[in-house]
Amino acid sequence: MPVDDQQTQGGVHADPERAHWTMWGEVDAAVKKRVGEELEAHLAATADEPLTVSLADVTFIDSGGLRLLYLAAEAKPTPPVLTGVPDRVLDLLKLSGVDTLFVLAD
């Protein structure tokens, strides 16, 4: 189930075949509002699978994007694996105190 919108500055693609999200561009409150329910459905559909989230193409993230990541951490039995984490995203995760909810991999 693709979850993105090329007319905006950012989005999330949920892989319909596996527990994997690709976040790109500016992942903000508008993105959360637009795709939140679809991502919740994807998490439910892949409930027992570990989730991997690619952040390599994220240029900006705010509390809305952080909330999507937190939602994933709450929904999964194992910590989501974040790949390609840009320094600005890692800084936000650490400042928010939620970096320990994820496995950081590259």
Order of alpha helices (4+ residues) and beta strands (2+ residues): beta-beta-alpha-beta-alpha-beta-alpha-beta
